[in-house]
Amino acid sequence: MALFRRNAGNHDTGTGPAPIAGVDVVLADLDGVVYRGPNAVPHAVEQLNAFAERGIRVGYITNNAARTDADVAGHLRELGLHTEPSDVVTSPQAAVRMLAEHVPAGALVLVVGGDGLVDELTKAGFRITRSAEDNPDAVIQGFAPEVGWLQLAEAAYALSREIPWVATNQDWTIPRERGIAPGNGTLVSAVHTAVQKLPLVAGKPETPLFEAAVARFGANAPLMIGDRLDTDIRGANRAGIPSALVLTGVDQAKQLIAAGPEDRPDFIVDDLRGLDEPYPNVVVEHPESEVVDARVGNERCTLEGISLRIRSKGSNKLDLLRAACAAIWNSDKLIYALEIPESLYRQGDAE
Protein backbone atom coordinates (compact mmCIF):
# COMPACT_ATOMS: atom_id res chain seq x y z
CA MET A 1 0.00 0.00 0.00
CA ALA A 2 1.35 3.41 -0.95
CA LEU A 3 2.81 5.00 2.18
CA PHE A 4 3.37 8.71 2.81
CA ARG A 5 5.29 9.75 5.92
CA ARG A 6 4.75 13.20 7.34
CA ASN A 7 3.75 14.85 10.61
CA ALA A 8 -0.01 15.31 10.69
CA GLY A 9 -0.80 15.47 14.39
CA ASN A 10 -4.21 13.95 15.12
CA HIS A 11 -5.92 15.59 12.14
CA ASP A 12 -7.12 14.13 8.86
CA THR A 13 -4.10 12.92 6.92
CA GLY A 14 -5.39 14.46 3.69
CA THR A 15 -5.47 12.88 0.27
CA GLY A 16 -3.20 12.27 -2.67
CA PRO A 17 -3.98 11.53 -6.32
CA ALA A 18 -6.60 8.96 -7.27
CA PRO A 19 -5.19 5.51 -8.04
CA ILE A 20 -6.16 5.97 -11.70
CA ALA A 21 -4.08 9.16 -12.07
CA GLY A 22 -1.40 8.77 -14.75
CA VAL A 23 -2.50 5.26 -15.70
CA ASP A 24 -2.64 4.46 -19.43
CA VAL A 25 -3.89 0.86 -19.22
CA VAL A 26 -6.15 -0.75 -16.62
CA LEU A 27 -5.60 -4.51 -16.37
CA ALA A 28 -8.75 -5.89 -14.79
CA ASP A 29 -9.25 -9.38 -13.44
CA LEU A 30 -12.71 -10.76 -14.20
CA ASP A 31 -14.16 -13.08 -11.53
CA GLY A 32 -14.84 -11.01 -8.43
CA VAL A 33 -13.86 -7.71 -10.08
CA VAL A 34 -16.10 -7.32 -13.14
CA TYR A 35 -18.63 -10.07 -12.49
CA ARG A 36 -19.64 -12.83 -10.10
CA GLY A 37 -21.16 -15.69 -12.04
CA PRO A 38 -23.40 -14.23 -14.75
CA ASN A 39 -23.97 -10.90 -13.01
CA ALA A 40 -21.91 -7.73 -13.03
CA VAL A 41 -20.29 -6.53 -9.82
CA PRO A 42 -22.04 -3.30 -8.76
CA HIS A 43 -20.50 -0.17 -10.32
CA ALA A 44 -17.91 -2.14 -12.31
CA VAL A 45 -19.38 -1.70 -15.80
CA GLU A 46 -20.07 2.00 -15.39
CA GLN A 47 -16.60 2.69 -14.05
CA LEU A 48 -14.71 0.69 -16.67
CA ASN A 49 -16.69 2.31 -19.47
CA ALA A 50 -15.92 5.71 -17.98
CA PHE A 51 -12.19 4.94 -18.07
CA ALA A 52 -12.41 3.88 -21.71
CA GLU A 53 -14.32 7.05 -22.62
CA ARG A 54 -11.47 9.09 -21.12
CA GLY A 55 -8.90 7.32 -23.29
CA ILE A 56 -7.62 4.84 -20.69
CA ARG A 57 -7.26 1.43 -22.34
CA VAL A 58 -9.01 -1.37 -20.44
CA GLY A 59 -7.67 -4.89 -20.80
CA TYR A 60 -9.09 -7.98 -19.18
CA ILE A 61 -6.59 -10.47 -17.79
CA THR A 62 -7.96 -13.73 -16.52
CA ASN A 63 -6.83 -17.07 -15.18
CA ASN A 64 -10.19 -18.61 -16.09
CA ALA A 65 -9.50 -21.19 -18.78
CA ALA A 66 -13.07 -22.39 -19.31
CA ARG A 67 -13.98 -19.97 -22.13
CA THR A 68 -12.42 -18.53 -25.27
CA ASP A 69 -11.42 -14.88 -25.54
CA ALA A 70 -14.38 -14.37 -27.90
CA ASP A 71 -16.77 -15.90 -25.37
CA VAL A 72 -15.39 -13.70 -22.61
CA ALA A 73 -15.69 -10.59 -24.76
CA GLY A 74 -19.27 -11.55 -25.64
CA HIS A 75 -20.17 -11.96 -21.98
CA LEU A 76 -18.64 -8.58 -21.16
CA ARG A 77 -20.60 -6.94 -23.98
CA GLU A 78 -23.80 -8.47 -22.57
CA LEU A 79 -22.98 -6.79 -19.27
CA GLY A 80 -22.64 -3.45 -21.08
CA LEU A 81 -18.89 -3.20 -21.66
CA HIS A 82 -17.41 -2.25 -25.04
CA THR A 83 -15.08 -5.22 -25.39
CA GLU A 84 -13.51 -7.13 -28.28
CA PRO A 85 -11.63 -10.47 -28.11
CA SER A 86 -8.35 -8.60 -28.52
CA ASP A 87 -9.06 -6.86 -25.19
CA VAL A 88 -8.97 -10.21 -23.36
CA VAL A 89 -5.73 -11.93 -22.31
CA THR A 90 -6.30 -15.45 -21.01
CA SER A 91 -4.24 -18.02 -19.16
CA PRO A 92 -4.80 -20.56 -21.98
CA GLN A 93 -3.07 -18.15 -24.37
CA ALA A 94 -0.07 -17.95 -22.04
CA ALA A 95 -0.16 -21.71 -21.39
CA VAL A 96 -0.13 -22.60 -25.08
CA ARG A 97 2.82 -20.28 -25.70
CA MET A 98 4.62 -21.98 -22.82
CA LEU A 99 3.74 -25.41 -24.20
CA ALA A 100 5.25 -24.46 -27.57
CA GLU A 101 8.61 -24.05 -25.84
CA HIS A 102 8.59 -27.72 -24.81
CA VAL A 103 6.97 -29.68 -27.64
CA PRO A 104 7.09 -29.19 -31.44
CA ALA A 105 4.30 -27.82 -33.59
CA GLY A 106 1.64 -30.42 -34.31
CA ALA A 107 2.33 -32.38 -31.11
CA LEU A 108 -0.48 -34.41 -29.57
CA VAL A 109 -1.69 -32.84 -26.33
CA LEU A 110 -3.99 -34.35 -23.72
CA VAL A 111 -6.43 -31.65 -22.63
CA VAL A 112 -7.97 -31.40 -19.18
CA GLY A 113 -10.31 -28.45 -19.48
CA GLY A 114 -12.83 -26.79 -21.75
CA ASP A 115 -13.29 -24.69 -24.86
CA GLY A 116 -10.83 -22.00 -23.84
CA LEU A 117 -7.93 -24.45 -23.95
CA VAL A 118 -9.13 -26.33 -27.02
CA ASP A 119 -9.53 -23.08 -28.99
CA GLU A 120 -6.02 -21.82 -28.23
CA LEU A 121 -4.41 -25.22 -28.91
CA THR A 122 -6.22 -25.48 -32.23
CA LYS A 123 -5.17 -21.99 -33.29
CA ALA A 124 -1.56 -22.89 -32.44
CA GLY A 125 -1.68 -26.04 -34.59
CA PHE A 126 -1.57 -28.69 -31.84
CA ARG A 127 -3.50 -31.96 -32.08
CA ILE A 128 -5.88 -32.77 -29.23
CA THR A 129 -6.80 -35.91 -27.32
CA ARG A 130 -8.72 -36.71 -24.16
CA SER A 131 -7.22 -40.17 -23.63
CA ALA A 132 -3.87 -41.22 -22.18
CA GLU A 133 -4.09 -44.34 -24.34
CA ASP A 134 -3.16 -42.17 -27.35
CA ASN A 135 0.33 -41.62 -25.83
CA PRO A 136 0.17 -37.80 -25.87
CA ASP A 137 3.31 -35.70 -26.07
CA ALA A 138 2.17 -33.38 -23.26
CA VAL A 139 -0.67 -32.63 -20.84
CA ILE A 140 -2.29 -29.22 -20.48
CA GLN A 141 -4.76 -28.51 -17.68
CA GLY A 142 -7.18 -25.68 -17.04
CA PHE A 143 -10.43 -25.07 -15.20
CA ALA A 144 -13.82 -25.93 -16.67
CA PRO A 145 -17.02 -26.69 -14.72
CA GLU A 146 -17.33 -30.08 -16.40
CA VAL A 147 -13.87 -31.33 -15.33
CA GLY A 148 -14.27 -34.39 -13.14
CA TRP A 149 -12.54 -37.50 -11.91
CA LEU A 150 -12.36 -39.17 -15.33
CA GLN A 151 -10.40 -36.28 -16.89
CA LEU A 152 -8.10 -35.99 -13.88
CA ALA A 153 -7.45 -39.72 -14.02
CA GLU A 154 -6.52 -39.54 -17.72
CA ALA A 155 -4.00 -36.80 -16.90
CA ALA A 156 -2.50 -38.95 -14.14
CA TYR A 157 -2.22 -41.94 -16.47
CA ALA A 158 -0.50 -39.84 -19.15
CA LEU A 159 1.91 -38.31 -16.64
CA SER A 160 3.19 -41.74 -15.64
CA ARG A 161 5.60 -41.06 -18.53
CA GLU A 162 8.08 -38.16 -18.52
CA ILE A 163 6.17 -35.65 -20.63
CA PRO A 164 5.58 -31.91 -20.09
CA TRP A 165 2.63 -30.86 -17.93
CA VAL A 166 1.42 -27.26 -18.21
CA ALA A 167 -1.29 -25.74 -15.99
CA THR A 168 -3.05 -22.55 -16.95
CA ASN A 169 -3.14 -21.42 -13.32
CA GLN A 170 -3.29 -22.58 -9.72
CA ASP A 171 -6.15 -20.56 -8.22
CA TRP A 172 -7.34 -22.61 -5.25
CA THR A 173 -10.82 -21.12 -5.38
CA ILE A 174 -13.11 -19.33 -7.81
CA PRO A 175 -15.93 -16.90 -6.88
CA ARG A 176 -19.34 -17.93 -8.21
CA GLU A 177 -22.78 -16.41 -7.86
CA ARG A 178 -23.63 -18.81 -5.02
CA GLY A 179 -20.30 -18.44 -3.19
CA ILE A 180 -16.69 -19.63 -3.33
CA ALA A 181 -16.01 -22.87 -5.20
CA PRO A 182 -12.89 -25.01 -5.88
CA GLY A 183 -10.65 -23.59 -8.61
CA ASN A 184 -8.05 -25.03 -10.98
CA GLY A 185 -5.38 -25.18 -8.29
CA THR A 186 -7.52 -27.65 -6.35
CA LEU A 187 -7.87 -29.85 -9.43
CA VAL A 188 -4.16 -29.57 -10.28
CA SER A 189 -3.39 -30.59 -6.70
CA ALA A 190 -5.46 -33.75 -7.14
CA VAL A 191 -3.32 -34.79 -10.13
CA HIS A 192 -0.12 -33.78 -8.32
CA THR A 193 -1.09 -36.00 -5.39
CA ALA A 194 -1.50 -38.93 -7.76
CA VAL A 195 1.68 -38.46 -9.84
CA GLN A 196 4.01 -36.66 -7.38
CA LYS A 197 5.01 -34.15 -10.03
CA LEU A 198 4.53 -30.40 -10.37
CA PRO A 199 3.32 -28.62 -13.52
CA LEU A 200 4.69 -25.59 -15.28
CA VAL A 201 2.28 -22.71 -14.59
CA ALA A 202 1.43 -19.96 -17.06
CA GLY A 203 -1.17 -17.80 -15.29
CA LYS A 204 -1.20 -15.50 -12.31
CA PRO A 205 0.77 -15.14 -10.07
CA GLU A 206 3.45 -16.13 -12.57
CA THR A 207 4.59 -13.30 -14.81
CA PRO A 208 4.00 -14.57 -18.40
CA LEU A 209 0.34 -13.54 -18.40
CA PHE A 210 1.20 -10.02 -17.18
CA GLU A 211 4.04 -9.68 -19.65
CA ALA A 212 1.77 -10.72 -22.51
CA ALA A 213 -0.84 -8.14 -21.47
CA VAL A 214 1.65 -5.29 -21.17
CA ALA A 215 3.10 -6.12 -24.58
CA ARG A 216 -0.28 -6.46 -26.28
CA PHE A 217 -1.63 -3.15 -25.00
CA GLY A 218 1.66 -1.23 -25.21
CA ALA A 219 1.29 -0.20 -21.58
CA ASN A 220 3.73 2.33 -20.13
CA ALA A 221 1.87 2.94 -16.84
CA PRO A 222 -0.47 -0.01 -16.17
CA LEU A 223 -2.53 -0.61 -13.04
CA MET A 224 -3.65 -4.13 -12.12
CA ILE A 225 -7.06 -4.48 -10.45
CA GLY A 226 -7.76 -7.75 -8.65
CA ASP A 227 -9.72 -9.39 -5.85
CA ARG A 228 -7.14 -12.03 -4.88
CA LEU A 229 -3.90 -11.37 -3.06
CA ASP A 230 -2.19 -14.65 -3.94
CA THR A 231 -2.75 -14.33 -7.71
CA ASP A 232 -3.67 -10.82 -8.88
CA ILE A 233 -1.62 -8.81 -6.40
CA ARG A 234 1.31 -11.21 -6.04
CA GLY A 235 1.60 -11.51 -9.81
CA ALA A 236 1.46 -7.76 -10.32
CA ASN A 237 4.17 -7.26 -7.71
CA ARG A 238 6.36 -9.88 -9.39
CA ALA A 239 5.83 -8.16 -12.74
CA GLY A 240 6.58 -4.69 -11.30
CA ILE A 241 3.04 -3.39 -11.92
CA PRO A 242 1.19 -1.20 -9.36
CA SER A 243 -1.96 -2.86 -8.06
CA ALA A 244 -5.26 -2.24 -6.32
CA LEU A 245 -7.28 -4.79 -4.37
CA VAL A 246 -11.04 -4.37 -4.70
CA LEU A 247 -13.20 -5.79 -1.90
CA THR A 248 -15.85 -7.28 -4.17
CA GLY A 249 -14.45 -10.79 -4.52
CA VAL A 250 -12.49 -13.44 -2.67
CA ASP A 251 -10.06 -11.68 -0.32
CA GLN A 252 -11.36 -9.43 2.43
CA ALA A 253 -10.13 -7.74 5.61
CA LYS A 254 -8.75 -10.85 7.29
CA GLN A 255 -6.60 -11.79 4.31
CA LEU A 256 -5.38 -8.21 3.86
CA ILE A 257 -4.31 -7.83 7.47
CA ALA A 258 -2.36 -11.10 7.24
CA ALA A 259 -0.83 -10.42 3.80
CA GLY A 260 2.90 -11.00 3.47
CA PRO A 261 5.19 -8.55 1.63
CA GLU A 262 4.68 -10.25 -1.75
CA ASP A 263 0.88 -9.98 -1.53
CA ARG A 264 0.40 -6.36 -0.47
CA PRO A 265 -1.41 -4.02 -2.90
CA ASP A 266 -0.61 -0.36 -3.44
CA PHE A 267 -4.27 0.57 -2.99
CA ILE A 268 -7.32 -0.89 -1.22
CA VAL A 269 -10.78 0.12 -2.49
CA ASP A 270 -14.34 -1.00 -1.77
CA ASP A 271 -15.33 -1.11 -5.44
CA LEU A 272 -14.08 0.26 -8.75
CA ARG A 273 -15.39 3.75 -8.03
CA GLY A 274 -12.57 4.07 -5.51
CA LEU A 275 -10.01 4.10 -8.31
CA ASP A 276 -11.34 7.48 -9.41
CA GLU A 277 -11.38 9.08 -5.96
CA PRO A 278 -8.48 10.90 -4.23
CA TYR A 279 -6.65 8.30 -2.18
CA PRO A 280 -6.02 9.10 1.51
CA ASN A 281 -2.44 9.58 2.58
CA VAL A 282 -1.13 6.84 4.84
CA VAL A 283 0.96 8.23 7.69
CA VAL A 284 3.16 5.74 9.55
CA GLU A 285 5.31 6.69 12.53
CA HIS A 286 7.45 4.83 15.06
CA PRO A 287 7.14 7.01 18.20
CA GLU A 288 9.08 4.49 20.26
CA SER A 289 10.56 1.01 20.12
CA GLU A 290 8.00 -1.76 19.60
CA VAL A 291 5.31 0.77 18.63
CA VAL A 292 3.99 1.49 15.14
CA ASP A 293 1.35 4.18 14.72
CA ALA A 294 -0.62 4.39 11.44
CA ARG A 295 -3.21 6.96 10.42
CA VAL A 296 -5.43 7.13 7.36
CA GLY A 297 -7.94 9.96 7.10
CA ASN A 298 -9.39 10.29 10.59
CA GLU A 299 -8.75 6.66 11.50
CA ARG A 300 -5.80 5.49 13.58
CA CYS A 301 -4.36 2.14 14.65
CA THR A 302 -1.36 1.51 16.88
CA LEU A 303 0.61 -1.71 17.13
CA GLU A 304 2.08 -1.91 20.61
CA GLY A 305 4.19 -5.01 21.08
CA ILE A 306 1.88 -7.76 19.87
CA SER A 307 -1.41 -5.87 20.36
CA LEU A 308 -3.12 -3.87 17.63
CA ARG A 309 -5.27 -1.13 19.14
CA ILE A 310 -7.89 1.06 17.44
CA ARG A 311 -7.32 4.69 18.46
CA SER A 312 -10.16 6.30 16.52
CA LYS A 313 -13.94 6.14 16.23
CA GLY A 314 -13.87 3.74 13.32
CA SER A 315 -16.62 5.59 11.45
CA ASN A 316 -14.82 5.07 8.12
CA LYS A 317 -14.42 1.29 7.96
CA LEU A 318 -12.27 1.30 4.83
CA ASP A 319 -9.78 3.85 6.19
CA LEU A 320 -9.65 1.90 9.45
CA LEU A 321 -8.76 -1.25 7.52
CA ARG A 322 -6.10 0.66 5.59
CA ALA A 323 -4.65 1.98 8.87
CA ALA A 324 -4.59 -1.50 10.42
CA CYS A 325 -2.79 -2.91 7.40
CA ALA A 326 -0.27 -0.07 7.43
CA ALA A 327 0.54 -0.57 11.11
CA ILE A 328 1.08 -4.32 10.73
CA TRP A 329 2.86 -4.15 7.38
CA ASN A 330 5.34 -1.62 8.76
CA SER A 331 6.27 -3.80 11.72
CA ASP A 332 8.53 -6.82 11.92
CA LYS A 333 5.86 -8.89 13.65
CA LEU A 334 4.44 -12.19 12.38
CA ILE A 335 0.66 -12.06 12.02
CA TYR A 336 0.00 -15.30 13.92
CA ALA A 337 1.70 -13.81 16.98
CA LEU A 338 -0.47 -10.67 17.06
CA GLU A 339 -3.62 -9.83 18.99
CA ILE A 340 -6.06 -8.30 16.47
CA PRO A 341 -9.49 -6.87 17.42
CA GLU A 342 -12.08 -9.20 15.94
CA SER A 343 -14.08 -6.21 14.69
CA LEU A 344 -11.33 -5.41 12.18
CA TYR A 345 -11.80 -8.73 10.42
CA ARG A 346 -15.30 -7.64 9.51
CA GLN A 347 -14.17 -4.33 8.01
CA GLY A 348 -14.74 -4.32 4.26
CA ASP A 349 -16.41 -7.75 4.19
CA ALA A 350 -18.44 -8.15 1.01
CA GLU A 351 -22.18 -7.99 1.54
Secondary structure per residue as TSV (DSSP state, phi and psi in degrees):
chain	resnum	aa	ss	phi	psi
A	1	M	-	360.0	135.0
A	2	A	-	-59.5	128.0
A	3	L	-	-116.3	133.5
A	4	F	-	-124.0	124.0
A	5	R	-	-105.5	121.7
A	6	R	-	-162.7	163.1
A	7	N	-	-82.8	123.8
A	8	A	-	-131.0	9.1
A	9	G	T	56.6	-140.1
A	10	N	T	-105.8	16.0
A	11	H	S	-91.3	171.4
A	12	D	-	-51.9	134.7
A	13	T	-	-75.6	-7.6
A	14	G	-	80.7	-178.2
A	15	T	E	-129.2	157.1
A	16	G	E	-112.8	-165.1
A	17	P	-	-62.9	157.8
A	18	A	-	-66.8	150.1
A	19	P	T	-54.5	-29.1
A	20	I	T	-79.0	-12.2
A	21	A	T	-59.8	127.8
A	22	G	T	79.9	-1.4
A	23	V	-	-81.1	135.3
A	24	D	S	-104.3	-21.2
A	25	V	E	-140.1	124.9
A	26	V	E	-92.7	124.4
A	27	L	E	-103.4	108.2
A	28	A	E	-107.0	126.8
A	29	D	-	-65.6	164.6
A	30	L	S	-103.3	-70.7
A	31	D	B	-60.3	121.8
A	32	G	T	88.6	-12.0
A	33	V	T	-113.3	-51.5
A	34	V	T	-96.9	-41.1
A	35	Y	E	-145.1	162.5
A	36	R	E	-128.3	112.8
A	37	G	T	63.8	-134.3
A	38	P	T	-84.3	-7.0
A	39	N	E	-105.6	144.7
A	40	A	E	-71.3	143.2
A	41	V	-	-66.9	135.8
A	42	P	T	-51.1	133.1
A	43	H	T	75.7	-7.7
A	44	A	H	-68.5	-48.4
A	45	V	H	-62.9	-47.2
A	46	E	H	-60.1	-41.5
A	47	Q	H	-71.5	-42.4
A	48	L	H	-66.4	-39.4
A	49	N	H	-64.0	-36.8
A	50	A	H	-63.8	-40.1
A	51	F	H	-60.9	-46.8
A	52	A	H	-62.0	-39.2
A	53	E	H	-65.2	-24.3
A	54	R	T	-91.6	7.3
A	55	G	T	88.8	10.9
A	56	I	-	-91.9	118.5
A	57	R	E	-66.9	137.7
A	58	V	E	-115.9	119.3
A	59	G	E	-115.2	148.2
A	60	Y	E	-112.9	120.5
A	61	I	E	-120.5	118.4
A	62	T	E	-136.5	141.9
A	63	N	-	-83.6	-12.7
A	64	N	-	-67.1	118.8
A	65	A	-	-101.1	5.9
A	66	A	S	-75.9	-25.6
A	67	R	S	-125.1	159.9
A	68	T	-	-78.0	165.6
A	69	D	H	-62.5	-34.5
A	70	A	H	-67.2	-39.4
A	71	D	H	-64.2	-42.4
A	72	V	H	-63.0	-46.2
A	73	A	H	-61.0	-39.4
A	74	G	H	-63.7	-42.0
A	75	H	H	-61.6	-43.2
A	76	L	H	-65.4	-36.5
A	77	R	H	-65.0	-39.1
A	78	E	H	-60.7	-32.0
A	79	L	H	-77.5	-13.0
A	80	G	T	112.2	5.2
A	81	L	-	-89.7	151.9
A	82	H	-	-97.4	83.6
A	83	T	-	-126.5	138.4
A	84	E	-	-114.4	161.3
A	85	P	G	-54.7	-32.5
A	86	S	G	-68.9	-12.7
A	87	D	G	-84.5	-5.8
A	88	V	E	-110.8	124.9
A	89	V	E	-114.3	120.0
A	90	T	E	-112.8	157.3
A	91	S	H	-65.8	-32.4
A	92	P	H	-59.8	-36.8
A	93	Q	H	-61.4	-45.1
A	94	A	H	-68.1	-37.2
A	95	A	H	-66.2	-41.2
A	96	V	H	-67.5	-37.3
A	97	R	H	-63.5	-40.0
A	98	M	H	-65.4	-42.0
A	99	L	H	-59.8	-38.5
A	100	A	T	-64.0	-17.0
A	101	E	T	-81.8	-10.0
A	102	H	T	-119.8	-20.9
A	103	V	S	-134.7	153.1
A	104	P	-	-75.3	163.7
A	105	A	T	-57.1	141.3
A	106	G	T	82.8	2.5
A	107	A	-	-63.3	155.0
A	108	L	E	-90.1	124.5
A	109	V	E	-122.4	128.0
A	110	L	E	-81.6	124.3
A	111	V	E	-103.4	126.6
A	112	V	E	-113.0	104.0
A	113	G	S	154.4	-161.7
A	114	G	-	-120.7	-152.0
A	115	D	H	-63.2	-32.2
A	116	G	H	-59.7	-42.9
A	117	L	H	-71.8	-45.4
A	118	V	H	-60.1	-42.0
A	119	D	H	-61.4	-47.7
A	120	E	H	-68.4	-38.7
A	121	L	H	-64.0	-41.7
A	122	T	H	-63.9	-44.9
A	123	K	H	-62.3	-29.4
A	124	A	T	-87.3	-1.8
A	125	G	T	87.4	14.4
A	126	F	-	-84.5	152.1
A	127	R	E	-91.5	150.6
A	128	I	E	-122.7	139.4
A	129	T	E	-139.7	160.1
A	130	R	S	-114.9	3.3
A	131	S	-	-123.5	132.6
A	132	A	G	-67.5	-20.5
A	133	E	G	-66.6	-15.6
A	134	D	G	-83.0	2.8
A	135	N	-	52.8	61.1
A	136	P	-	-64.0	157.7
A	137	D	S	-84.5	-16.3
A	138	A	E	-163.7	165.1
A	139	V	E	-121.4	135.7
A	140	I	E	-127.5	135.2
A	141	Q	E	-132.0	130.7
A	142	G	-	-147.3	164.6
A	143	F	-	-71.8	140.3
A	144	A	-	-154.8	143.8
A	145	P	T	-59.8	-25.9
A	146	E	T	-85.2	-5.1
A	147	V	-	-64.8	128.9
A	148	G	-	-139.9	-166.3
A	149	W	H	-58.4	-39.6
A	150	L	H	-61.8	-42.8
A	151	Q	H	-68.0	-41.3
A	152	L	H	-63.7	-38.3
A	153	A	H	-64.8	-41.1
A	154	E	H	-61.5	-39.7
A	155	A	H	-62.1	-44.0
A	156	A	H	-62.4	-41.8
A	157	Y	H	-62.0	-44.9
A	158	A	H	-64.4	-35.8
A	159	L	T	-81.1	4.5
A	160	S	T	-68.1	-18.7
A	161	R	S	-97.2	162.5
A	162	E	S	-84.6	84.8
A	163	I	-	-127.8	157.5
A	164	P	-	-64.4	145.5
A	165	W	E	-130.4	116.8
A	166	V	E	-116.3	129.2
A	167	A	E	-108.2	138.6
A	168	T	S	-64.8	-36.2
A	169	N	-	-168.7	172.2
A	170	Q	-	-130.2	37.6
A	171	D	-	-61.5	123.2
A	172	W	S	-70.2	-34.0
A	173	T	E	-132.9	165.6
A	174	I	E	-139.8	131.2
A	175	P	E	-76.8	130.7
A	176	R	E	-123.6	170.5
A	177	E	T	-57.9	-34.6
A	178	R	T	-90.1	-6.3
A	179	G	E	145.6	-157.8
A	180	I	E	-95.8	129.9
A	181	A	E	-123.8	163.4
A	182	P	E	-61.0	139.5
A	183	G	-	-106.5	-168.8
A	184	N	H	-64.4	-32.9
A	185	G	H	-60.1	-36.5
A	186	T	H	-64.5	-41.2
A	187	L	H	-72.2	-38.8
A	188	V	H	-61.7	-40.3
A	189	S	H	-62.0	-34.9
A	190	A	H	-63.0	-42.5
A	191	V	H	-68.3	-42.4
A	192	H	H	-57.1	-42.3
A	193	T	H	-60.9	-36.1
A	194	A	H	-76.1	-36.8
A	195	V	H	-106.9	-12.6
A	196	Q	-	57.5	41.4
A	197	K	-	-132.6	160.8
A	198	L	-	-116.0	142.0
A	199	P	-	-84.7	163.8
A	200	L	E	-76.9	141.0
A	201	V	E	-121.5	130.3
A	202	A	-	-98.2	-33.3
A	203	G	S	-88.4	-174.8
A	204	K	T	-56.6	139.1
A	205	P	T	-91.7	10.4
A	206	E	S	-70.3	159.4
A	207	T	S	-85.0	-19.2
A	208	P	H	-55.3	-38.9
A	209	L	H	-65.6	-40.1
A	210	F	H	-67.3	-42.9
A	211	E	H	-63.2	-38.9
A	212	A	H	-64.4	-40.2
A	213	A	H	-66.6	-45.1
A	214	V	H	-60.9	-42.7
A	215	A	H	-67.5	-43.1
A	216	R	H	-63.1	-41.7
A	217	F	H	-92.5	-2.2
A	218	G	T	60.2	39.2
A	219	A	-	-73.6	132.1
A	220	N	S	-104.7	-28.9
A	221	A	S	-140.0	70.7
A	222	P	E	-78.8	160.1
A	223	L	E	-134.7	123.5
A	224	M	E	-90.6	130.6
A	225	I	E	-114.5	122.7
A	226	G	E	-143.9	169.8
A	227	D	S	-116.9	0.2
A	228	R	-	-123.7	131.0
A	229	L	I	-73.7	-39.5
A	230	D	I	-80.4	-8.9
A	231	T	I	-121.4	-65.4
A	232	D	I	-62.9	-51.2
A	233	I	I	-77.6	-44.6
A	234	R	H	-60.3	-43.5
A	235	G	H	-64.4	-41.8
A	236	A	H	-62.3	-42.7
A	237	N	H	-61.3	-42.3
A	238	R	H	-63.7	-34.6
A	239	A	H	-86.4	-2.5
A	240	G	T	75.0	30.3
A	241	I	-	-110.5	128.3
A	242	P	-	-57.3	152.0
A	243	S	E	-142.1	156.7
A	244	A	E	-132.0	133.6
A	245	L	E	-95.9	128.1
A	246	V	E	-106.2	134.2
A	247	L	T	-88.8	47.0
A	248	T	T	-117.4	7.7
A	249	G	S	-133.3	-127.8
A	250	V	S	-75.1	-57.8
A	251	D	-	-86.5	136.6
A	252	Q	-	-127.8	-157.3
A	253	A	H	-58.2	-45.3
A	254	K	H	-60.5	-42.9
A	255	Q	H	-69.6	-37.2
A	256	L	H	-63.4	-47.2
A	257	I	H	-59.3	-35.2
A	258	A	T	-91.1	1.4
A	259	A	-	-63.4	133.4
A	260	G	-	-78.3	172.0
A	261	P	G	-53.9	-34.6
A	262	E	G	-75.1	-16.4
A	263	D	G	-111.8	16.3
A	264	R	-	-95.8	124.1
A	265	P	-	-78.7	163.8
A	266	D	S	-78.0	-29.4
A	267	F	E	-137.3	149.1
A	268	I	E	-125.0	123.6
A	269	V	E	-133.3	152.2
A	270	D	S	-68.6	-47.3
A	271	D	S	-149.4	-178.2
A	272	L	G	-66.4	-17.4
A	273	R	G	-61.8	-29.1
A	274	G	G	-64.5	-20.1
A	275	L	G	-67.9	-23.4
A	276	D	G	-101.4	7.0
A	277	E	S	-109.3	144.3
A	278	P	-	-51.2	132.9
A	279	Y	E	-92.7	133.4
A	280	P	E	-66.4	140.0
A	281	N	-	-64.8	143.2
A	282	V	E	-107.7	116.0
A	283	V	E	-106.8	119.7
A	284	V	E	-121.2	128.6
A	285	E	E	-133.3	153.8
A	286	H	-	-118.9	81.1
A	287	P	-	-64.4	-25.0
A	288	E	S	-159.9	169.0
A	289	S	T	-57.5	139.7
A	290	E	T	69.8	13.6
A	291	V	E	-128.3	130.2
A	292	V	E	-126.1	123.9
A	293	D	E	-112.3	127.6
A	294	A	E	-128.5	134.4
A	295	R	E	-130.2	138.3
A	296	V	E	-138.6	119.5
A	297	G	T	59.3	-125.8
A	298	N	T	-100.1	9.3
A	299	E	E	-100.9	147.6
A	300	R	E	-145.5	134.4
A	301	C	E	-129.6	143.7
A	302	T	E	-127.6	129.2
A	303	L	E	-98.7	111.7
A	304	E	E	-113.9	108.0
A	305	G	T	65.0	-113.4
A	306	I	T	-109.1	7.4
A	307	S	E	-109.3	124.8
A	308	L	E	-92.5	125.4
A	309	R	E	-120.0	137.1
A	310	I	E	-87.1	122.9
A	311	R	-	-109.7	13.6
A	312	S	S	-134.4	-179.9
A	313	K	-	-73.3	-23.1
A	314	G	-	73.7	24.0
A	315	S	-	-72.6	-26.8
A	316	N	S	-104.4	98.4
A	317	K	H	-63.8	-36.1
A	318	L	H	-68.9	-44.9
A	319	D	H	-64.1	-34.5
A	320	L	H	-64.4	-42.5
A	321	L	H	-62.4	-42.8
A	322	R	H	-60.5	-41.5
A	323	A	H	-66.3	-41.3
A	324	A	H	-61.7	-44.4
A	325	C	H	-61.4	-43.9
A	326	A	H	-62.7	-40.8
A	327	A	H	-64.3	-45.7
A	328	I	H	-71.1	-43.7
A	329	W	H	-66.2	-23.5
A	330	N	T	-96.3	13.2
A	331	S	S	-107.6	174.7
A	332	D	-	-105.5	20.4
A	333	K	-	-88.4	147.7
A	334	L	-	-87.3	135.2
A	335	I	G	-59.5	-36.9
A	336	Y	G	-68.5	-15.0
A	337	A	G	-93.8	-1.6
A	338	L	-	-97.0	152.8
A	339	E	B	-100.0	112.2
A	340	I	-	-114.2	129.7
A	341	P	-	-56.7	130.3
A	342	E	H	-60.3	-28.9
A	343	S	H	-61.5	-29.3
A	344	L	H	-67.3	-30.9
A	345	Y	H	-66.7	-18.1
A	346	R	T	-93.9	-7.2
A	347	Q	T	-68.2	127.9
A	348	G	T	79.8	2.7
A	349	D	-	-60.0	137.6
A	350	A	-	-66.1	140.8
A	351	E	-	-91.8	360.0
